[in-house]
Amino acid sequence: MDVVSGSTSAPVGQGRTVRVSGPLVEAGGLAGVTMGEILHLGAGRISAEVVAIEGDRATLQAYEYTGGLRVGDPAQPSGGPLTGLFGPGLLGRAFDGLMRPLTDAPVWLGPERSVEAADAGAEARWRFVPSARVGDTVREGEMLGTVPGAGAVEHRVMVPAGHGGTLTWLAEEGELGTRDHVATVAGREVRLTERWPLRRPRPVRERRSDVAPLHTGQRVLDLLFPVARGAATAVTGGFGTGKTMLLQQIAKWCDADVIVYVGCGERGNEMADVLDDFARLVDARTGGRLMDRTVVVANTSNMPMMARELSIYTGIGIAEYYRDMGYDAVVIADSTSRWAEALREFANRRGELPAEEGFPADLASELAAFYERAGRVTTLGGHDASVTVVGAVSPPGGDLSEPVTTITQRFVRSMWTLDRDLAYARHYPAVHWGGSFARDAEGLARWQAVQGDAEWAARRATALEILAEADRLASLAEVIGVNSLPGRERVIVLGGRLLREAVLAQNALSTNDATCSDRKGAALLDLVLACVDACHAAVARGVTATAIEAVDVGPVLRAAQAVGPDDADGVAAIRERMLATIGGLR
C-alpha cells in the first residue's frame, strides 16, 4: 500500500519520507542531493539510491525491505553513490548485492546490516610485500606490492586510477590493516583497500580487438560455439534444460584466473550447492580449493528486489578489480531474466510507460550497458587482461521470442540455446546446434591456425553440416523409415548420432569426461569425422548401409569416458582400430 504525506519539513541537510510503495520511496526537503546518491532512511538506516529528482523531492529505490518505514521518517543523504570496498579478502567469500559479507552473516538478514557492514573484516591483518621503490615515478595501474595468502591468485596492490606521480613513501614489509596506508603517490595516500562506485566501470588504457579463446571444458562449446576472452555470451533455455548445471561446469573448468558467480534471483538451494561444491572441489589450476579463486555474489529470490538488481553490477565490479591486476576474470550471471524482472517491477511502481510485456522502455539500454563491460583490454598498468560475461536467460515457458531473450541476442557474441527435447533425453549439455551461434568463430579459427591447428575451422564446419543434414533426414525417416533412405543418407544419420553421443554429450559426474582439453576434443571430433568418411568410402565401393550399421560403434561412443581428460593419443588409437574395421568391410 502506498503511503503519502504532504509534509516535507526537515532539518537542514536531512529530508523526510513522504511516500512508501514497496521498494519505491519518495522523500522531500532534499535540495542538494544528486542522481545516484545513497540516502539512509528511518531508524534502521535503510539504504536507498536516488533515481529521479524533481525540485527538492527525490524518488529512491530502497535496497532493503521497507516494512515499518513510515511517512515522516528521516532521509539522511550520505554524500556519495553506493560503493564497494575492494581489497584482499574477497576471494573465497560470499557477499550480497550490496557487497556485504554473507559468509559470517546471521541466518536472518535485516536492514540494520547497513552498507557499512561491507567493511566487516576491516580489522583483519594482511602481510604486505612492497615491490616498488621510493623515488620511482609510478603510473596509475602500476603495482606497488603484493599481499600473500589473499586467495589462489597473487593479490596485487595497484596505484589507483588518477593517482600517478612520484612515490614519496612506501610501507615496509609487514602486517597492515585494510584501513592502513601503504603508499603516498604525488602527495596522495594510497590504502591497502579502495572504494569504488559499484555502477561505474573501471577505466582501462584501451580495448583490444584481437581474439583468443576461453576454454570452457565443454566440448559442444569449445568445438562448435566458442567464446572469446572478454566476450559476452548468453545461455538461454526453459525450466529444466540445465542452465544452472552448465554455468556451474563452466565456473569449475574454464581456464580463467578468477571466477565471480552471481546468483541473481535464483533459488537459495542452488546457491548453497555452488558454495558446497566449490569448497570441496580441487582446482586443477592451483591444486587448492576452487573456492579460493572464486567470489560468490548471492541475491536469492527471497532477498530484496532492488538488491537483486544491483548484484550484477557488484559482480562485474569485482571482476574488473581483478582484471586491473592483470587477470582473466569470468562473471557468471544466473540469471539476467530475474534482474530484468526487478527492473520491470520497479518501473511499474514508478508509473513509467511500459513497453513490451511490461518491461521498461530502457531495457535494451540497460542490457547493453551491462554486456558492454565485458572486454579484453590493456589495463592502466599495461597488462593484457579480460572480463568475460556469461549470462543466463530464463524465458518464461521457454518462449525464446520474449523481450529479454531477443534483446540479449543483439549484444552478445555467442548464444548457447538449450533444447528441452535434448535435456529430457538426458543429453548434457543440451546445447542445440540449430539455435546457437558464435560470432567470433572466424577470428578464433585464425587464432587456432596460428597455434598449429589449421583444420579447426574445417572440422567445425563439417560437424555443423552433418548435424543439420542429419536433423533434416531424421524428419524424413520418421515418415518413410530409415531403411528406405539411400546408403549415403543413412551414413549421414549414423554420423549425426555419433556426433551427438560421442562428441557433444558429456558426463558431468565422470572423472574422465567432466572436462575436456582442446586436444582431446579435437581428437574425438576427428575420430567421428574419419569414421563417417570411411563409411562413405565403403558405400562407394559397394558395401551396403545395413552392413555398415551392423559395425560395433561402442568404442567410439565410449571413447570420451574411456580415456583421461587430456588423452588425445588414446582417442587416436581408437580411431585407427575403427578405421581398420570399417575399411575391412566388403
C-alpha positions in Angstrom: 0.0 0.0 0.0 1.3 3.5 -0.9 1.8 5.9 2.0 1.7 9.6 1.1 2.3 12.7 3.1 2.0 16.3 2.1 4.6 17.5 4.7 8.2 17.8 3.6 9.6 19.8 6.5 13.0 18.6 7.7 16.2 19.8 9.4 18.9 21.3 7.2 20.7 18.6 5.3 18.1 16.0 6.0 14.8 15.2 4.3 11.7 13.4 5.3 10.0 10.3 3.8 6.7 11.3 2.1 5.7 8.1 0.3 6.5 4.4 0.5 5.4 1.8 -2.1 7.4 -1.3 -1.6 11.0 -0.6 -2.7 9.9 2.8 -4.1 10.3 5.7 -1.6 9.8 9.4 -2.1 11.4 11.9 0.1 11.2 15.7 0.3 13.3 18.5 1.6 16.4 17.3 -0.3 17.5 20.3 -2.3 21.2 19.2 -2.5 21.0 15.5 -3.5 22.3 14.2 -6.8 21.4 11.3 -9.0 22.8 8.0 -7.8 23.4 9.3 -4.3 22.7 7.0 -1.3 20.3 8.0 1.4 19.7 6.3 4.8 16.0 6.0 5.7 14.4 5.7 9.1 15.8 4.3 12.3 17.0 1.2 10.6 19.1 3.3 8.1 17.7 1.5 5.1 19.9 2.2 2.1 18.2 3.8 -0.9 19.5 5.3 -4.1 18.3 8.4 -5.9 16.8 7.5 -9.3 14.8 10.7 -10.0 14.8 14.3 -8.8 12.0 16.9 -9.1 12.7 20.1 -7.2 13.5 19.2 -3.6 11.7 15.9 -3.9 13.6 12.7 -4.8 12.5 9.3 -5.8 14.5 6.5 -4.3 14.9 2.8 -4.8 15.4 1.0 -1.5 17.8 -1.9 -1.2 16.1 -3.4 1.9 12.6 -4.5 2.9 10.8 -1.2 3.7 8.2 -2.7 6.1 8.0 -0.4 9.1 9.2 2.7 7.3 6.7 5.5 7.9 5.9 8.9 6.4 7.9 11.5 8.2 10.9 9.2 8.9 14.2 10.9 8.3 16.0 10.6 5.0 19.7 11.3 5.6 21.9 11.9 2.5 25.3 10.1 2.5 27.1 12.5 0.2 28.0 9.9 -2.5 27.0 6.9 -4.5 26.9 3.3 -3.4 30.4 2.0 -3.2 32.1 -1.4 -2.7 35.3 -2.0 -0.6 37.8 -3.7 -2.9 40.9 -5.3 -1.4 42.3 -8.5 0.0 39.8 -11.0 1.4 37.3 -11.1 -1.5 38.3 -14.5 -2.9 36.8 -17.4 -1.2 33.9 -15.5 0.3 30.2 -14.8 -0.4 28.5 -11.4 -0.5 25.0 -10.0 -1.1 24.2 -7.5 -3.8 25.4 -4.5 -1.7 28.7 -6.3 -1.2 28.0 -7.1 2.5 29.6 -10.4 3.6 27.3 -13.4 3.9 30.0 -15.8 5.0 29.7 -14.8 8.6 26.2 -13.2 8.5 23.3 -14.3 10.7 20.6 -16.6 9.4 18.1 -13.8 9.0 19.2 -10.6 7.4 17.8 -7.2 8.4 18.2 -3.6 7.3 20.3 -2.9 10.3 23.1 -4.5 8.3 23.9 -1.2 6.7 26.2 -0.6 3.8 28.9 0.0 6.4 28.7 -3.8 7.0 30.7 -4.1 3.9 33.6 -3.1 6.0 33.3 -6.3 8.1 36.7 -7.7 8.4 38.2 -4.3 8.2 40.3 -5.1 11.2 41.8 -8.1 9.5 45.6 -8.0 9.2 47.4 -8.8 5.9 51.1 -9.1 5.2 52.2 -6.5 2.6 55.3 -7.1 0.5 56.5 -4.0 -1.4 57.7 -4.2 -5.0 58.3 -0.6 -5.9 60.9 1.8 -4.5 60.6 5.3 -3.0 61.5 7.9 -5.6 60.1 5.9 -8.5 57.7 7.6 -10.9 54.7 5.3 -10.9 51.7 5.5 -13.3 48.1 4.6 -12.4 47.6 0.9 -12.5 51.3 0.0 -11.7 52.0 -2.4 -8.9 53.2 -1.2 -5.5 53.3 -4.6 -3.8 51.6 -7.8 -3.1 49.5 -9.4 -0.3 50.4 -13.1 0.0 47.7 -15.5 1.2 44.8 -13.5 -0.1 43.5 -16.2 -2.4 44.6 -18.6 -5.1 45.9 -15.8 -7.3 48.5 -13.2 -6.2 46.8 -10.1 -4.8 48.4 -7.1 -6.2 48.2 -3.6 -4.7 48.0 -1.2 -7.6 48.2 2.6 -7.9 44.6 3.7 -8.1 43.2 5.5 -11.3 44.2 9.1 -11.3 47.0 8.7 -8.7 50.1 8.6 -10.8 53.3 10.5 -9.9 56.3 10.3 -7.7 56.3 7.6 -5.0 57.3 9.5 -1.9 56.6 6.9 0.8 56.0 3.1 0.7 55.2 0.9 3.7 57.8 -1.7 4.6 57.1 -5.4 4.5 54.9 -6.4 7.4 51.3 -6.7 8.6 48.8 -4.0 7.8 45.1 -3.5 8.4 42.8 -2.9 5.5 42.3 0.7 6.5 46.1 1.4 6.7 48.0 3.4 4.2 50.6 1.6 2.1 52.0 4.4 0.0 52.0 8.1 -0.8 52.0 9.0 -4.5 52.3 12.6 -5.5 51.1 13.7 -2.1 48.0 11.4 -2.1 47.7 8.5 0.2 47.0 5.0 -1.1 45.3 2.5 1.2 45.5 -1.3 1.1 41.9 -1.2 0.0 39.9 1.1 -2.2 36.3 2.2 -2.5 34.7 2.3 -6.0 31.2 3.1 -7.1 29.6 -0.2 -8.0 27.7 1.0 -11.0 30.7 2.8 -12.6 33.0 0.9 -15.0 36.7 0.9 -14.0 38.9 2.7 -16.6 41.3 0.9 -18.9 44.1 2.1 -21.3 42.5 0.6 -24.4 40.1 -2.2 -25.5 41.8 -4.9 -27.7 40.4 -6.1 -30.9 42.3 -9.4 -31.3 40.7 -12.6 -30.0 41.8 -15.6 -28.0 39.5 -18.4 -26.9 38.3 -19.0 -23.4 38.5 -22.8 -22.9 35.3 -23.9 -21.0 36.0 -27.7 -20.9 32.6 -28.4 -22.5 33.2 -29.9 -26.0 30.0 -28.6 -27.6 31.0 -25.1 -26.7 34.8 -25.2 -27.4 34.4 -27.1 -30.7 31.2 -25.6 -32.2 30.3 -22.4 -30.4 33.4 -21.0 -28.8 33.6 -17.8 -26.7 36.5 -15.4 -26.9 38.2 -14.0 -23.8 36.5 -10.7 -23.0 33.4 -11.5 -24.9 29.8 -11.6 -23.7 27.7 -14.8 -24.1 24.3 -15.9 -23.0 22.8 -19.3 -22.1 19.1 -19.5 -22.8 16.5 -22.2 -22.2 13.3 -23.0 -20.4 12.9 -24.5 -17.0 14.7 -27.9 -16.6 17.0 -27.6 -19.5 20.2 -27.5 -17.4 21.2 -23.8 -17.5 22.5 -23.8 -13.9 24.3 -27.1 -14.3 26.1 -25.8 -17.4 27.0 -22.5 -15.7 28.4 -24.3 -12.7 30.5 -26.6 -15.0 31.9 -23.6 -16.8 32.8 -22.0 -13.5 34.5 -25.2 -12.4 36.5 -25.9 -15.5 37.1 -22.8 -17.6 40.7 -21.5 -17.8 40.0 -18.1 -16.2 42.1 -16.9 -13.3 39.2 -15.6 -11.2 35.5 -16.6 -11.2 32.7 -14.3 -10.0 29.5 -16.3 -9.6 26.4 -14.1 -9.3 23.2 -15.7 -8.2 20.6 -13.1 -9.1 17.1 -14.1 -8.0 17.7 -17.8 -8.2 16.7 -20.4 -5.5 18.7 -20.5 -2.3 19.4 -24.2 -2.5 21.2 -23.7 -5.8 23.5 -21.1 -4.3 24.1 -23.5 -1.4 25.1 -26.2 -3.8 27.5 -23.8 -5.5 29.2 -22.9 -2.2 29.4 -26.5 -1.1 30.7 -27.8 -4.4 33.3 -25.1 -4.9 34.5 -25.5 -1.3 35.1 -29.2 -1.9 36.3 -29.3 -5.5 40.1 -29.4 -6.0 41.1 -26.7 -8.5 43.2 -28.3 -11.3 45.0 -25.0 -11.9 46.2 -24.4 -8.4 45.8 -27.7 -6.5 43.8 -25.9 -3.8 40.1 -25.3 -3.4 38.2 -23.9 -6.4 36.5 -21.5 -3.9 39.9 -19.9 -3.3 39.8 -18.1 -6.7 36.0 -17.6 -6.6 33.8 -14.8 -5.3 30.1 -15.5 -4.9 27.5 -12.7 -5.0 24.2 -14.1 -3.8 20.9 -12.4 -4.0 18.4 -15.2 -4.0 14.7 -15.0 -4.8 13.7 -14.2 -1.2 16.1 -11.3 -0.9 15.2 -7.6 -1.6 14.2 -7.0 -5.2 16.4 -3.9 -5.8 19.5 -5.5 -4.2 19.0 -8.2 -6.8 19.1 -5.5 -9.5 22.4 -4.2 -8.1 24.0 -7.6 -7.6 25.0 -7.9 -11.3 26.9 -4.6 -11.1 28.5 -5.8 -7.9 29.7 -8.9 -9.6 31.2 -7.2 -12.6 32.8 -4.6 -10.5 34.7 -7.2 -8.6 35.7 -8.9 -11.8 37.0 -5.5 -13.2 39.0 -5.1 -9.9 40.9 -8.4 -10.6 41.1 -7.6 -14.3 43.1 -4.4 -13.4 45.6 -6.7 -11.6 46.2 -8.4 -14.9 44.0 -11.4 -14.6 41.4 -13.0 -16.8 38.1 -13.0 -14.9 34.7 -14.6 -15.8 31.4 -13.4 -14.5 28.6 -16.0 -14.3 25.3 -14.2 -14.0 22.4 -16.5 -13.2 20.1 -15.1 -14.3 19.7 -11.8 -16.2 15.9 -12.5 -16.6 15.4 -12.2 -12.8 17.4 -8.9 -13.0 15.2 -7.6 -15.8 12.1 -8.6 -13.8 13.3 -6.4 -10.9 13.7 -3.5 -13.3 10.1 -4.2 -14.6 8.6 -4.2 -11.1 10.3 -1.0 -10.0 9.4 0.7 -13.3 5.8 -0.2 -12.8 5.8 1.2 -9.3 7.2 4.5 -10.6 4.4 4.6 -13.1 6.7 4.5 -16.2 5.1 3.8 -19.5 5.5 0.0 -20.0 6.9 -1.4 -23.2 6.7 -5.0 -24.5 5.4 -7.4 -21.8 5.5 -4.7 -19.2 9.3 -4.3 -19.3 10.6 -0.7 -19.1 11.4 1.1 -22.4 15.1 1.4 -21.5 15.5 -2.4 -21.0 17.7 -2.6 -24.2 19.9 0.2 -22.9 20.3 -1.5 -19.5 21.3 -4.8 -21.0 23.7 -3.2 -23.5 25.4 -1.2 -20.7 25.9 -4.4 -18.7 27.2 -6.6 -21.5 29.4 -3.7 -22.7 31.5 -4.0 -19.6 32.9 -7.3 -20.9 36.1 -6.9 -22.9 39.7 -7.9 -23.4 41.7 -4.8 -22.6 45.1 -3.3 -21.9 44.9 -2.2 -18.3 46.2 1.1 -17.0 49.2 -0.9 -15.8 49.8 -2.3 -19.3 48.6 -5.9 -18.6 46.6 -8.0 -21.2 43.5 -8.9 -19.2 39.8 -9.5 -19.7 36.4 -9.8 -18.2 34.2 -12.4 -19.9 30.4 -12.4 -19.1 28.3 -15.5 -19.3 24.7 -14.6 -18.6 21.7 -17.0 -18.2 18.4 -16.1 -19.7 15.3 -17.9 -18.3 12.4 -17.2 -20.7 9.0 -17.9 -19.2 7.6 -21.1 -20.6 10.7 -21.5 -22.8 9.4 -18.7 -25.1 12.6 -17.6 -27.0 10.7 -14.7 -28.6 10.2 -12.8 -25.3 11.9 -9.4 -24.9 14.9 -10.3 -22.6 16.0 -13.1 -24.9 15.6 -11.2 -28.2 17.3 -8.1 -26.8 20.2 -10.1 -25.4 20.8 -11.7 -28.8 21.7 -8.3 -30.1 24.5 -7.6 -27.6 26.3 -11.0 -27.1 28.9 -12.6 -29.2 27.7 -16.1 -28.5 24.3 -17.7 -27.7 24.0 -21.2 -26.3 20.4 -22.3 -26.7 19.4 -25.2 -24.5 16.8 -27.6 -26.0 14.1 -29.2 -23.9 14.0 -32.4 -26.0 17.7 -32.9 -25.6 17.5 -32.2 -21.9 14.7 -34.7 -21.5 16.7 -37.3 -23.5 19.4 -36.9 -20.8 21.8 -35.3 -23.3 24.1 -33.0 -21.4 24.9 -30.2 -22.2 21.6 -29.7 -24.0 23.0 -27.1 -26.3 21.2 -27.3 -29.6 23.4 -26.7 -32.7 20.5 -25.3 -34.7 19.6 -22.4 -32.3 23.1 -21.4 -31.1 25.7 -19.2 -32.7 29.2 -17.9 -32.2 30.1 -14.6 -33.9 33.8 -14.9 -33.0 34.3 -18.3 -34.7 36.1 -16.8 -37.7 38.6 -14.9 -35.6 39.1 -17.9 -33.3 39.7 -20.1 -36.3 42.6 -17.8 -37.3 44.0 -18.0 -33.7 43.8 -21.8 -33.8 45.6 -21.8 -37.1 48.4 -19.7 -35.7 48.6 -22.1 -32.8 49.1 -25.0 -35.2 45.6 -26.4 -35.7 44.9 -25.3 -39.2 42.0 -27.8 -39.5 39.9 -26.3 -36.7 37.6 -24.3 -38.9 37.1 -27.2 -41.4 36.2 -29.7 -38.6 33.7 -27.3 -37.1 32.0 -26.6 -40.5 31.8 -30.3 -41.4 30.4 -31.2 -38.0 27.7 -28.5 -38.2 26.8 -29.6 -41.8 26.4 -33.2 -40.7 24.3 -32.3 -37.7 22.0 -30.1 -39.8 21.6 -32.7 -42.6 21.0 -35.5 -40.0 18.2 -33.4 -38.4 16.6 -32.9 -41.9 16.9 -36.6 -42.7 15.5 -37.7 -39.2 12.3 -35.9 -40.0 12.1 -37.7 -43.4 13.0 -41.0 -41.8 10.0 -40.7 -39.4 7.7 -40.7 -42.4 9.3 -43.3 -44.8 11.5 -45.2 -42.4 15.3 -45.1 -42.1 15.7 -48.3 -44.2 14.1 -46.6 -47.1 16.9 -43.9 -47.3 19.8 -44.3 -49.7 23.1 -45.5 -48.4 24.7 -42.1 -48.3 21.8 -40.6 -46.3 21.9 -43.5 -43.8 25.6 -42.8 -43.2 24.8 -39.2 -42.5 22.1 -40.2 -40.0 24.7 -42.5 -38.4 27.2 -39.7 -38.4 24.8 -37.3 -36.7 24.2 -39.9 -34.0 27.9 -40.4 -33.4 28.5 -36.6 -33.2 25.7 -36.2 -30.7 26.5 -39.1 -28.4 30.3 -39.4 -28.7 31.4 -35.8 -29.0 28.7 -33.3 -27.9 27.3 -35.1 -24.9 29.4 -35.1 -21.7 29.1 -36.8 -18.3 29.4 -34.1 -15.7 29.9 -36.7 -13.0 32.7 -38.7 -14.8 36.3 -38.1 -13.7 37.4 -38.5 -17.4 34.6 -36.6 -19.0 33.5 -33.8 -16.7 36.0 -31.6 -18.5 37.8 -32.0 -21.8 41.0 -30.4 -23.2 41.2 -28.9 -26.6 43.5 -31.7 -27.8 41.1 -34.4 -26.7 38.1 -32.6 -28.1 39.8 -32.2 -31.5 40.8 -35.9 -31.4 37.2 -37.0 -30.6 35.8 -34.9 -33.5 38.5 -36.3 -35.8 37.5 -39.8 -34.7 33.9 -39.4 -35.7 34.5 -37.5 -38.9 37.1 -40.0 -40.0 34.6 -42.8 -39.3 31.9 -41.0 -41.3 34.4 -40.6 -44.3 35.3 -44.2 -44.1 31.7 -45.2 -44.1 31.1 -43.1 -47.2 34.0 -44.7 -48.9 32.6 -48.2 -48.0 29.3 -47.2 -49.6 31.1 -46.0 -52.7 32.8 -49.4 -53.1 29.5 -51.3 -52.8 29.2 -52.1 -49.1 25.5 -52.0 -48.0 24.3 -49.5 -45.4 22.9 -52.4 -43.4 26.4 -53.9 -43.1 27.9 -50.5 -42.1 25.2 -50.1 -39.4 26.0 -53.5 -38.1 29.5 -52.4 -37.1 30.0 -52.1 -33.4 30.4 -48.4 -32.7 30.6 -48.9 -29.0 34.4 -47.9 -28.9 33.5 -44.6 -30.5 30.6 -43.9 -28.1 32.7 -44.8 -25.0 35.9 -43.1 -26.1 35.3 -39.9 -24.2 34.9 -41.7 -20.9 37.5 -44.4 -21.6 40.5 -42.1 -21.7 41.6 -39.2 -19.5 40.6 -35.5 -19.9 43.7 -34.8 -21.9 44.4 -38.1 -23.5 44.3 -37.4 -27.2 46.6 -40.3 -28.0 44.2 -42.8 -26.5 41.4 -41.4 -28.8 43.8 -41.6 -31.8 44.4 -45.3 -31.1 40.6 -46.0 -31.0 40.4 -44.1 -34.3 42.9 -46.4 -36.0 41.2 -49.5 -34.8 37.8 -48.3 -36.0 39.1 -47.3 -39.4 40.7 -50.7 -39.8 37.3 -52.3 -39.0 35.3 -50.2 -41.4 38.0 -50.5 -44.1 37.7 -54.3 -43.9 34.1 -54.3 -44.9 33.3 -56.0 -48.2 
